[in-house]
């Protein structure tokens, strides 16, 4: 019997996508890196325009004529800023997140459908940002020297709350989520859930093809609302039992290993750092933005604060990407340990190359990739298979038997 060669197996999996497909994926991925820069420029330009139009000072004069109303104004300032920013950035967002996706065949959604969902996002975002900034500016007024420290806790609460209510109230506004139906696929998922110690009623299928043609699954929610959801695109693209088990095992890894909680804490730490830096550089930045704010505690300066946070977010891309890559690697390892589907996971990963080039340079991966490269992930799966060959082959035989009518 010929010995199993992990490297040769990796190359064989990657070769399943034609060379033209790899080239297209590379163009899409590397073009996406530039979108980060152009998106930042669009965001900062919108902040400058809103500041120079004096929209927020005008609202402040109208709201506070007679007596100060800081709570009401901070809420309305956030709502107005969010709405104005949406309008100003709409041409860019339309290009970057609809036209470009359409041109690469990654969405079948009409522009009307896309715009309708963006408008709904605007409503949700305006209300949630209004509430968040109302609380943030209250902290600034009460603790002018140390507000940014307390703001880290506020950010943690805000992120956790959105995580909890997202699957229950927000995600159903955009997609339909149904429990995995009875049958061979559900049986396979339930078996993985049992092995992983995850409640099997947490597995859903959603009509992700409504927005995207990407082969994907995700874990969302926190505490009792947490769930694993598989896009119907997985099944439209012919996912077999091995792939489903591999992918679901990966998503269960996020659930079981507490990545959502860790991610919430990490984002809160990043928010604390960003707001601390914003507090330090606000006077200098505001002289360029020209909001006319009396201080950072004045909601009129929300334009400047947003521009600073957008800039720091761009600079923090490698840190955010690294945190995400570590979680994705850990979820892959969990899937291999629990589902024993190295080949199934590899087949699923190859289908994601169309929107994530498989072999970036080490620097490109560090700077931009929020997942490890597909080549690296497939190689890891094949190395695991070589080290656990009997276990992997036994699972492959079980999958074959389960697939027979």
Secondary structure, 3 states (H helix, E strand, C coil): CCCCCHHHHHHHHHCCCCHHHHHHHHHHHHHHHHHHHHHHHHHHHHHHHHHHCCHHHHHHHHHCCCCCCHHHHHHHHHHHHHHHHHHHHHHHHHHHHHHHHHHCCCCCCCHHHHHHHHHHHHHHHHHHHHHHHHHHHHHHHHCCCCHHHHHHHHHHHHHHHHHHHHHHHHHHHCCCEEECCCCHHHHHHHHHHHHHCCCHHHEEEECHHHCCCCCCEEEECCHHHCEEEEECHHHHCCCCHHHHHHHHHHHHHHHHCCHHHHHHHHHHHHHHHHHHHHHHHHHHHHHHHCCCCCCCCCHHHHHHHHHHHHHHHHHCHHHHHHHHHHHHHHHHHHHHHHHCCHHHHHHHHHCCHHHCCCCCCHHHHHHHCCCCCHHHHHHHHHHHHHHCHHHHHHHHHHHHHHHCC
